[in-house]
Amino acid sequence: EKMHEVSFKDKEKEHLTRLQDAEEMKKALEQQMESHREAHQKQLSRLRDEIEEKQKIIDEIRDMNQKLQLEQEKLSADYDKLKIEDQEREMKLEKLILLNDKREQAREDLKGLEETVARELQTLHNLRKLFVQDLTTRVKKSVELDSDDGGGSAAQKQKISFLENNLEQLTKVHKQV
Protein backbone atom coordinates (compact mmCIF):
# COMPACT_ATOMS: atom_id res chain seq x y z
CA GLU A 1 0.00 0.00 0.00
CA LYS A 2 2.83 2.29 0.59
CA MET A 3 3.84 1.76 -2.83
CA HIS A 4 0.47 2.47 -3.97
CA GLU A 5 0.52 5.61 -1.95
CA VAL A 6 3.94 6.55 -3.25
CA SER A 7 2.80 5.78 -6.70
CA PHE A 8 -0.34 7.82 -6.12
CA LYS A 9 1.72 10.71 -4.74
CA ASP A 10 4.10 10.43 -7.62
CA LYS A 11 1.19 10.48 -10.01
CA GLU A 12 -0.33 13.39 -8.17
CA LYS A 13 3.01 15.16 -8.16
CA GLU A 14 3.40 14.39 -11.82
CA HIS A 15 -0.13 15.59 -12.45
CA LEU A 16 0.58 18.80 -10.50
CA THR A 17 3.78 19.31 -12.44
CA ARG A 18 1.83 18.85 -15.64
CA LEU A 19 -0.78 21.29 -14.43
CA GLN A 20 1.91 23.80 -13.53
CA ASP A 21 3.59 23.21 -16.87
CA ALA A 22 0.24 23.64 -18.60
CA GLU A 23 -0.43 26.79 -16.60
CA GLU A 24 3.00 28.17 -17.45
CA MET A 25 2.50 27.22 -21.06
CA LYS A 26 -0.92 28.92 -20.99
CA LYS A 27 0.64 32.06 -19.52
CA ALA A 28 3.46 31.94 -22.06
CA LEU A 29 0.93 31.49 -24.87
CA GLU A 30 -1.23 34.31 -23.52
CA GLN A 31 1.84 36.55 -23.28
CA GLN A 32 2.87 35.54 -26.77
CA MET A 33 -0.68 36.18 -28.05
CA GLU A 34 -0.75 39.56 -26.27
CA SER A 35 2.63 40.37 -27.80
CA HIS A 36 1.37 39.31 -31.25
CA ARG A 37 -1.84 41.29 -30.73
CA GLU A 38 0.14 44.40 -29.79
CA ALA A 39 2.46 43.87 -32.76
CA HIS A 40 -0.56 43.44 -35.04
CA GLN A 41 -2.17 46.57 -33.57
CA LYS A 42 1.03 48.54 -34.17
CA GLN A 43 1.35 47.13 -37.69
CA LEU A 44 -2.33 47.88 -38.37
CA SER A 45 -1.91 51.41 -37.05
CA ARG A 46 1.24 51.88 -39.16
CA LEU A 47 -0.56 50.52 -42.25
CA ARG A 48 -3.50 52.87 -41.63
CA ASP A 49 -1.05 55.77 -41.35
CA GLU A 50 0.61 54.66 -44.60
CA ILE A 51 -2.77 54.38 -46.33
CA GLU A 52 -3.71 57.84 -45.09
CA GLU A 53 -0.37 59.23 -46.28
CA LYS A 54 -0.74 57.52 -49.67
CA GLN A 55 -4.29 58.87 -49.96
CA LYS A 56 -2.97 62.38 -49.30
CA ILE A 57 -0.37 61.87 -52.04
CA ILE A 58 -3.08 60.56 -54.39
CA ASP A 59 -5.26 63.60 -53.61
CA GLU A 60 -2.33 65.96 -54.19
CA ILE A 61 -1.49 64.25 -57.48
CA ARG A 62 -5.16 64.37 -58.50
CA ASP A 63 -5.30 68.11 -57.68
CA MET A 64 -2.06 68.71 -59.55
CA ASN A 65 -3.38 66.72 -62.51
CA GLN A 66 -6.57 68.80 -62.57
CA LYS A 67 -4.53 72.01 -62.44
CA LEU A 68 -2.31 70.75 -65.26
CA GLN A 69 -5.38 69.80 -67.31
CA LEU A 70 -6.84 73.28 -66.79
CA GLU A 71 -3.52 74.86 -67.70
CA GLN A 72 -3.26 72.63 -70.77
CA GLU A 73 -6.80 73.61 -71.82
CA LYS A 74 -5.93 77.29 -71.33
CA LEU A 75 -2.72 76.88 -73.33
CA SER A 76 -4.63 75.07 -76.05
CA ALA A 77 -7.22 77.88 -76.17
CA ASP A 78 -4.43 80.48 -76.23
CA TYR A 79 -2.72 78.55 -79.03
CA ASP A 80 -5.94 78.44 -81.05
CA LYS A 81 -6.46 82.17 -80.48
CA LEU A 82 -2.88 82.95 -81.53
CA LYS A 83 -3.26 80.70 -84.56
CA ILE A 84 -6.38 82.62 -85.64
CA GLU A 85 -4.60 85.95 -85.05
CA ASP A 86 -1.65 84.69 -87.09
CA GLN A 87 -3.98 83.68 -89.95
CA GLU A 88 -5.64 87.11 -89.81
CA ARG A 89 -2.23 88.81 -89.90
CA GLU A 90 -1.21 86.59 -92.80
CA MET A 91 -4.35 87.65 -94.71
CA LYS A 92 -3.67 91.32 -93.91
CA LEU A 93 -0.08 90.89 -95.06
CA GLU A 94 -1.26 89.34 -98.33
CA LYS A 95 -3.67 92.25 -98.84
CA LEU A 96 -0.89 94.74 -98.11
CA ILE A 97 1.42 92.94 -100.55
CA LEU A 98 -1.28 93.09 -103.24
CA LEU A 99 -1.91 96.76 -102.45
CA ASN A 100 1.83 97.46 -102.62
CA ASP A 101 2.05 95.63 -105.96
CA LYS A 102 -0.83 97.75 -107.28
CA ARG A 103 0.93 100.89 -106.02
CA GLU A 104 4.15 99.83 -107.73
CA GLN A 105 2.22 99.19 -110.95
CA ALA A 106 0.50 102.58 -110.62
CA ARG A 107 3.91 104.19 -109.99
CA GLU A 108 5.30 102.53 -113.12
CA ASP A 109 2.23 103.59 -115.09
CA LEU A 110 2.59 107.14 -113.76
CA LYS A 111 6.28 107.15 -114.66
CA GLY A 112 5.39 106.13 -118.21
CA LEU A 113 2.69 108.78 -118.30
CA GLU A 114 5.14 111.40 -117.03
CA GLU A 115 7.59 110.44 -119.77
CA THR A 116 4.82 110.67 -122.36
CA VAL A 117 3.71 114.07 -121.01
CA ALA A 118 7.33 115.26 -121.02
CA ARG A 119 7.71 114.19 -124.68
CA GLU A 120 4.41 115.86 -125.56
CA LEU A 121 5.48 119.02 -123.75
CA GLN A 122 8.79 118.98 -125.63
CA THR A 123 6.88 118.54 -128.88
CA LEU A 124 4.55 121.38 -127.89
CA HIS A 125 7.55 123.53 -126.99
CA ASN A 126 9.18 122.76 -130.37
CA LEU A 127 5.89 123.55 -132.15
CA ARG A 128 5.68 126.80 -130.21
CA LYS A 129 9.21 127.70 -131.31
CA LEU A 130 8.33 126.92 -134.91
CA PHE A 131 5.11 128.87 -134.55
CA VAL A 132 6.98 131.85 -133.08
CA GLN A 133 9.58 131.67 -135.87
CA ASP A 134 6.85 131.40 -138.49
CA LEU A 135 4.89 134.21 -136.89
CA THR A 136 7.98 136.38 -136.64
CA THR A 137 8.78 135.73 -140.30
CA ARG A 138 5.22 136.53 -141.34
CA VAL A 139 5.10 139.64 -139.20
CA LYS A 140 8.39 140.83 -140.72
CA LYS A 141 7.04 140.15 -144.21
CA SER A 142 3.79 141.82 -143.31
CA VAL A 143 5.60 144.84 -141.89
CA GLU A 144 7.71 145.05 -145.03
CA LEU A 145 4.57 144.78 -147.15
CA ASP A 146 2.74 147.27 -144.93
CA SER A 147 5.52 149.72 -145.18
CA ASP A 148 5.29 149.25 -148.94
CA ASP A 149 1.44 149.45 -148.83
CA GLY A 150 1.44 152.35 -146.45
CA GLY A 151 0.26 150.79 -143.24
CA GLY A 152 -1.49 147.57 -144.38
CA SER A 153 -5.03 146.51 -144.23
CA ALA A 154 -7.18 146.23 -141.13
CA ALA A 155 -7.61 142.50 -141.75
CA GLN A 156 -3.86 141.93 -141.61
CA LYS A 157 -3.60 143.92 -138.40
CA GLN A 158 -6.43 141.84 -136.92
CA LYS A 159 -4.62 138.61 -137.91
CA ILE A 160 -1.42 139.84 -136.31
CA SER A 161 -3.28 140.74 -133.11
CA PHE A 162 -4.98 137.32 -133.13
CA LEU A 163 -1.67 135.52 -133.61
CA GLU A 164 0.00 137.55 -130.84
CA ASN A 165 -2.85 136.64 -128.42
CA ASN A 166 -2.53 132.95 -129.36
CA LEU A 167 1.21 133.16 -128.78
CA GLU A 168 0.66 134.68 -125.31
CA GLN A 169 -1.88 132.00 -124.42
CA LEU A 170 0.44 129.23 -125.63
CA THR A 171 3.24 130.70 -123.54
CA LYS A 172 1.00 130.80 -120.43
CA VAL A 173 -0.14 127.19 -120.97
CA HIS A 174 3.44 126.07 -121.50
CA LYS A 175 4.53 127.74 -118.25
CA GLN A 176 1.62 126.17 -116.34
CA VAL A 177 2.46 122.71 -117.59
C-alpha positions in Angstrom: 0.0 0.0 0.0 2.8 2.3 0.6 3.8 1.8 -2.8 0.5 2.5 -4.0 0.5 5.6 -1.9 3.9 6.6 -3.2 2.8 5.8 -6.7 -0.3 7.8 -6.1 1.7 10.7 -4.7 4.1 10.4 -7.6 1.2 10.5 -10.0 -0.3 13.4 -8.2 3.0 15.2 -8.2 3.4 14.4 -11.8 -0.1 15.6 -12.4 0.6 18.8 -10.5 3.8 19.3 -12.4 1.8 18.8 -15.6 -0.8 21.3 -14.4 1.9 23.8 -13.5 3.6 23.2 -16.9 0.2 23.6 -18.6 -0.4 26.8 -16.6 3.0 28.2 -17.4 2.5 27.2 -21.1 -0.9 28.9 -21.0 0.6 32.1 -19.5 3.5 31.9 -22.1 0.9 31.5 -24.9 -1.2 34.3 -23.5 1.8 36.6 -23.3 2.9 35.5 -26.8 -0.7 36.2 -28.0 -0.7 39.6 -26.3 2.6 40.4 -27.8 1.4 39.3 -31.2 -1.8 41.3 -30.7 0.1 44.4 -29.8 2.5 43.9 -32.8 -0.6 43.4 -35.0 -2.2 46.6 -33.6 1.0 48.5 -34.2 1.3 47.1 -37.7 -2.3 47.9 -38.4 -1.9 51.4 -37.1 1.2 51.9 -39.2 -0.6 50.5 -42.2 -3.5 52.9 -41.6 -1.1 55.8 -41.4 0.6 54.7 -44.6 -2.8 54.4 -46.3 -3.7 57.8 -45.1 -0.4 59.2 -46.3 -0.7 57.5 -49.7 -4.3 58.9 -50.0 -3.0 62.4 -49.3 -0.4 61.9 -52.0 -3.1 60.6 -54.4 -5.3 63.6 -53.6 -2.3 66.0 -54.2 -1.5 64.3 -57.5 -5.2 64.4 -58.5 -5.3 68.1 -57.7 -2.1 68.7 -59.6 -3.4 66.7 -62.5 -6.6 68.8 -62.6 -4.5 72.0 -62.4 -2.3 70.7 -65.3 -5.4 69.8 -67.3 -6.8 73.3 -66.8 -3.5 74.9 -67.7 -3.3 72.6 -70.8 -6.8 73.6 -71.8 -5.9 77.3 -71.3 -2.7 76.9 -73.3 -4.6 75.1 -76.1 -7.2 77.9 -76.2 -4.4 80.5 -76.2 -2.7 78.6 -79.0 -5.9 78.4 -81.1 -6.5 82.2 -80.5 -2.9 82.9 -81.5 -3.3 80.7 -84.6 -6.4 82.6 -85.6 -4.6 85.9 -85.0 -1.7 84.7 -87.1 -4.0 83.7 -89.9 -5.6 87.1 -89.8 -2.2 88.8 -89.9 -1.2 86.6 -92.8 -4.4 87.6 -94.7 -3.7 91.3 -93.9 -0.1 90.9 -95.1 -1.3 89.3 -98.3 -3.7 92.2 -98.8 -0.9 94.7 -98.1 1.4 92.9 -100.6 -1.3 93.1 -103.2 -1.9 96.8 -102.4 1.8 97.5 -102.6 2.0 95.6 -106.0 -0.8 97.7 -107.3 0.9 100.9 -106.0 4.1 99.8 -107.7 2.2 99.2 -110.9 0.5 102.6 -110.6 3.9 104.2 -110.0 5.3 102.5 -113.1 2.2 103.6 -115.1 2.6 107.1 -113.8 6.3 107.2 -114.7 5.4 106.1 -118.2 2.7 108.8 -118.3 5.1 111.4 -117.0 7.6 110.4 -119.8 4.8 110.7 -122.4 3.7 114.1 -121.0 7.3 115.3 -121.0 7.7 114.2 -124.7 4.4 115.9 -125.6 5.5 119.0 -123.8 8.8 119.0 -125.6 6.9 118.5 -128.9 4.5 121.4 -127.9 7.6 123.5 -127.0 9.2 122.8 -130.4 5.9 123.5 -132.2 5.7 126.8 -130.2 9.2 127.7 -131.3 8.3 126.9 -134.9 5.1 128.9 -134.6 7.0 131.8 -133.1 9.6 131.7 -135.9 6.9 131.4 -138.5 4.9 134.2 -136.9 8.0 136.4 -136.6 8.8 135.7 -140.3 5.2 136.5 -141.3 5.1 139.6 -139.2 8.4 140.8 -140.7 7.0 140.2 -144.2 3.8 141.8 -143.3 5.6 144.8 -141.9 7.7 145.0 -145.0 4.6 144.8 -147.1 2.7 147.3 -144.9 5.5 149.7 -145.2 5.3 149.2 -148.9 1.4 149.4 -148.8 1.4 152.4 -146.5 0.3 150.8 -143.2 -1.5 147.6 -144.4 -5.0 146.5 -144.2 -7.2 146.2 -141.1 -7.6 142.5 -141.8 -3.9 141.9 -141.6 -3.6 143.9 -138.4 -6.4 141.8 -136.9 -4.6 138.6 -137.9 -1.4 139.8 -136.3 -3.3 140.7 -133.1 -5.0 137.3 -133.1 -1.7 135.5 -133.6 0.0 137.5 -130.8 -2.8 136.6 -128.4 -2.5 133.0 -129.4 1.2 133.2 -128.8 0.7 134.7 -125.3 -1.9 132.0 -124.4 0.4 129.2 -125.6 3.2 130.7 -123.5 1.0 130.8 -120.4 -0.1 127.2 -121.0 3.4 126.1 -121.5 4.5 127.7 -118.2 1.6 126.2 -116.3 2.5 122.7 -117.6 
